[in-house]
Amino acid sequence: MDPLSYLFSLEQFGIKFGLENISTLVARLGHPERAFKSIHIAGTNGKGSVTAMVDAALRAAGHRSARYTSPHLVYLSERFVVDGRPVARETLTATIADVRDAIGTLRSDGTLTVQPTFFEVTTAVAFELFRRAGVEAAVLEVGLGGRLDATNVVSPIATAITSIALDHEQYLGTTLADIAFEKAGIIKPGVPVVVGDLAADATAVIETIARERGAEVIRSSPDDCASFTLGLRGRHQVANAAVAVRLLRLLDARGIAVPTSAIAAGLADPDWPGRLDLRRLPDGRELLMDAAHNPAGAAALASYLRDSGEAPLPLVFAAMRDKNISGIFAALLPAVDSLVVTRASTPRTADPSAIAAQARAITPSLVVSIEPSPEDALAAAWRRKNKIVVAGSIFLLGDVMKQIGGS
């Protein structure tokens, strides 16, 4: 089996929390995660945007930096960006093969008793890629949660928690305090943590854990980025940019020089597709893609749609079975004029008829239709208006990007 097929075959093992497998694996690899300085970012929403801004600013400051994010939209290599570019396919393939060999040895000698998951192996691959590239600093986005996420084997020089909202409740808990406890698991002894605008009960949990670990809590404020131009659309990006600015100021104080001009460049031009991402086709049709996949993200998208001043637009939507679809719809449906439901190309996609039923229950007057594929859904939405919105699943965005070209 070729290395990429091997890696994707691991998706069958699903999500498994815990640091035992990844700790064993990075030890076998000679601890690649120690070869560079890490900046570790958690949060329900905004962590990817902050990762992209911080990475762009580090590059603007002249540092050889990398970023690790998940999931990808179209190509696996999007997860591993070095010097602003996804790693080359041949480099990625060779690194996966080497990590697979290490796992084979660990399994055969009994050191690893179970097969590591897709995300555990992908994370080890990221660390190894960045070591081989001679990266100075890597900005690492938590995959899910924080405390038991595979990325949490690093010893960062700074951490951040962007936001706390309800999402992945079956894994992280059903209250903001529960979720904050998992996110705060990335806080390390003596390592400062930058936090965004959080609810009081979430803040209390984070401050308690930070105090226990002797970690300074640095609160961001919209005033932190008031003098900067933001390249990412939406009012919610102000809060993300504020976290990024505070984090970059902290890095500058901790030995990674980042002048104000580099911060400005990073905020003005981060490469982060699929987030209020407006694309215009050659024939003049437009689509606004956004990775809103939980109620908080849906509320941010709805706010942007209202602020745009345009008439409500048709929404193309798909979601995963484990998502709070009714919560997403409660926030988002009042801001659109119709709904086209489809399937994303993943086994985890929710049944479109069940999604449509939830939409009709929440907004009985809304025009709702079902299409078998994203391609059909786009065509149906464009028949209503020349500009449409696509949201609900990052996997759906990937399907759409494959169709229209680009990433």
N, C-alpha and C positions, 0 to 999 in steps of 0.2 A: 504494500500500500504506500502510495506517495505521501510525503510528509503532510501536505495540506489536507488530504483526505483523512489521514490518521487523526489530525487535530480535530476536524469537524466530527469525526466518528465519536469523539469523547462527549459530545453534547447529550448523548443518550444517558449519561450518568447524572445529568441535571445539576442542581445547585446543592452544594454541601458546604456548610459553614465549618470553620476550624482551621487552625494554623499548622497542624501536625504534618500534613502532606507537603505543603509548600515549604515549611522549615526544613524538612528532610531533603527535599529536592534542591533547594538553593545551597544547602550544605554540600551536597554531592557535586554541585557545579562550581564549588569554590567561592561561594557567596558573591555572585555578580552584583547584588543589590548594594554592596558596600563600596563599589568602585566609583560611585558618583554621589553628589549631594542630592538628597531627595526633598521635595516639597509635596506634602500629602494633603489632599483635599477631599473632604466628605460633604454630604448635604443631600437633601431630598431633591431639590431643584437648584440649578445654577452652578453645580460643581464643574460641569463640562465647560461652561462659558468662562468661569474663572480660570480653569486650567488653560484654556486657549489664550486668554489675555495675558496671563503670567508668562507662558511660554513665549508668546510673541514679544513681550517686553524684554525678556532675557536675551532673546536673539538680537533685538534692536540695540541692546547694551553691549553686544559683541561677544556674548557667551555661547559656547557650544552646548545647546540645550536640547532636551527631548521632552516629549509628552506621551503619556500612556492613557488612553481613554477607552470607554466601551459603552454600548456596542458599536459596531461599524455600520455604515449606511449601505455601501455597495461592496467595497473590497476590504478584506481582513487587514491589509496593510495600513488602512486608515488609523488603526489603533496604535501604531508605533510610528511616531513622527520624530525625525531627527533633523535638526537645522531647518525646520519648516517643511520637510518633505517626507511622505510616507516611505518606509524602507523599501528597497528594491525587492522584487519577488524572489530572485535567486538567493539574496541574503537571508530573507525570511525563511525560505524553504530549508536552507542549510542549517539554520539555527534550530528550527523545529526538529530536524533530523537528529541533531546532537542532543537536544533535550530528551527526545524519545529514547535515544540510546542510554542516557543516564537513568531514565525511568525503568528501562528494561533491566539494567544491572541491579537497581534497587529492588525490583520485584523478584528477580531470580535469587537474590541472596536473602530475601525475607525482610529486608529493612523496611520496604513499603508493602503492606499487606493488602492494600486496595489500590485500584487504578485512580490516579488523580483526575479531577474533573477538567473540562474544557477550560474554565477560567483559571484554574490553578496552573495548568500547563501554559496557557497564554501569558499569564503573569510572569512565570519563570522565563519564558521566551523574551518578554519585554526587557527584563533585567539583563539577560545575556546579550541581547541586541545592543542595549545602551552601553554595556561594558565594552563590547567589541568596537563600537563606534567612537570610543574615547570621549563620551559625554561628560561635561563638567557638572551639569545640574539637570535633573529630571523632575518634571511636574507630573505627579501620579494621581489620577482620579480613582477614588474608591469605586469598586464595582457595585457592591450592595452592602449597606450598613456601615461597617467600619471595624468594630471590635474583632470580628472573626473573618473579615474579608482577607483574601489571599495577599492583597497589597500591604497588609499590616505587619509584614515581617521587616519592613524598612525601619531605619533609625533616622527620621527626618531632621532637618535643621529648622523647619517651621511647618505648622499644620494650619488648616482652616476648616471651618464648618459653615457652609454658606446659608443653609436654611433647614428648617425642620417642619415637615408636613406629613400627613398620612399617606403612605404608599408602602407596598410590599408588607402589609400588616401580618400576613401569615408567617413571615420570617422575622420581622422586626418588632412586633407588638402593636397593640391597638390604641395606644395613647401617645401623645407627643412626648411625654416623659420617658416612656419605653423606648421610643425611637431615638430620642436624644441620648439615652444611655448607650445604645449601640453605636451611634455616630461618634460619641465622645471616646469610644475605645481607641481612636487613633491618637489621642493626647498622650504624649510621652513625658517622662519625668524631666522637668527643667526646660522643656521645649515650648516656646510660646505658641498659642493658638489664636488665630483671628476668627471672630465670629460675626455673622451677619445679623440682620434684624430678626430676632427670634422671640417666640412667645415666652411669657414669664416662666411657665413651668418647665419648658425646655431649657431656658437659660439657667434656671436653678440647678438642674441636673448637671449641666456642663460645668458650671462654676464649682460645684462640689467636687467633681472628679478632677478638675484642673487644680484645685486647692490641695487635694490629697496627693497629687503628683508634683506639686511645686512648679506648675506651669502657669505663666502669666496669661491672662485672658485679655485680648485686645479687641475692643468693640469697634466695628466699622460704622460709618455714618455717611449718608448721602453727600454731606459736605466734603468728604474726602475726595470725591471725584468731580466736584462742581466746576472746576476749571478745565476739565478735559472733554474732548469730543469723543463720543462713543460710536463705534462702528456697528455694533449689534443693535437691532431695532427693539423697541419696547421699553415701557417705563420700568419694568422689573429688572432690566439690565443695569439700571442705576445702582441698585443694591448689590448686584454682582460685581460691578466695576469698583464699588467702594471696598468690597472685600479684597479685590485684586490689588488696589492701590495700597491698602494697609499691609498686605502680604509682601508686596514688592518693596515698600519702605522698610519692612522688617528684614527682608533679605539683604538689603543694602547695609543695614546696621550690623548684620551678622556675617559680613565679609564677601558678599556677592554684589559688587557695585552695580547699581541700577539708577542712573541719573533720571531726573524728571523728564527729559526729552525722550528717553527710552520708554518710560511709563506711558507717556502720551502716545507714542507710536504703537505700543501694545494694545492700548484701549481703542485706538482709532481703526486698527486694521488687523483684528484677529481672524484667523481662518477657521470658521466654525459653522459649516453648512447645516441646513436643516432646522435652524432656529430663526423663526420669522424671516425665512429665506424666500425672497421674491424672485421668481424666474419668468422671463418673457420668451415665448416661442417665436420662431421666425414669422409665423402668420399673425402675430399680434396677441394671441391668447396668453393669459397670465395665470400663474398659480402661486399661492403663498403657502409654503410648507413650514410646519412647526411641529417639534417633537413633544407636544403637550400630551402626556400619557398618564396624568393624575389630576385630581381636582384643582390643586394649586397651579399647575401648569396651564390647565384649561382656563382658569380665571385670568391668568396673565395674557393668554391669547385673546380672550374675549375683551379684555380691557384695551388691547391694542386695536382690535377691530372697531370698537366703538370710537376710540380716539382718532382713527384714520379719517373719519368724516364721510366715508363711502356708505352707500346703501348696503344692507346686509347681503352677504355672499353665500353661494352654495358651499356646503361642507362635504368633502369625501372623507370617510371615517372607517377605520378598522382598529381593533384593540385586542390585547391578549386576554385570555380567560380569567387571569388572576387580578385584573384591574377593576377599580371601582368605577364602572362605566356610568352608573346612575349619578355619581358625584361629578364626574366629568361633564355629563350632559346638563346637569343642573346649572353649572357655571357657563357652559359654552353655547347651548342651543338658543338662548335668548339673543345671541349676537349673530345668528346666521339665518338665512331665509329658507333653506331646505337642507335635507340630509340624504346623502347617498352612501349606503353601507356596503362594504365588501370584505374580502378576506385578504390578510397579508400572507406572504409565502413562508409561513412557519407553522409547524404543528401546534404551536401554542395559541394560534389565532382563535378568537371567539366566534361562535356561530352568528352569521349576519342576521338571521331571523330573530334570534334572542336579543341582539343589540337593537334592532329595529323596534321590537316590542317595548323595550325599556324607553326608547326615545318617544314613542307614541304615548306611553303612560305619563311621561313627564310633560310633554308639550303636544296635546292631542291635535292641535290645529296645524302642526308642522307637516309639510310635504316630505314624506319619507319613502325612499325606494331602495331596492337591493339589487346589486349587480354582482355577477360571479367572479369578476377579476378587477384588479386596480385599473387596468386599461379601459374596461367597459365603464367603470365608475367615473373615471375622468371624463370620458366622452359624454356620459349622461349629465354630469355637472356642467360641462361646457355648453351643452345644448340649452341650458337655462341662462347662463351668463358667460361673458368672455373672460371673467376673472373668478377664480375659485380658491377655496382653502382646502388644504390636505393636512389632517392631523389625527392623533389618537394612538399612533404606534410608530416607533422609529423603524420597525421592519417595513411598515407601509411606505414610509418615506424612501427607504432603500429601493423598494419595488418601483416607485414612481421615478426615482432618479435613473434607474436602469432604462426605463422607457423613454424618458425625455433626453437622456444623455447627460453626462457630467456627474460630479459628486461634490 
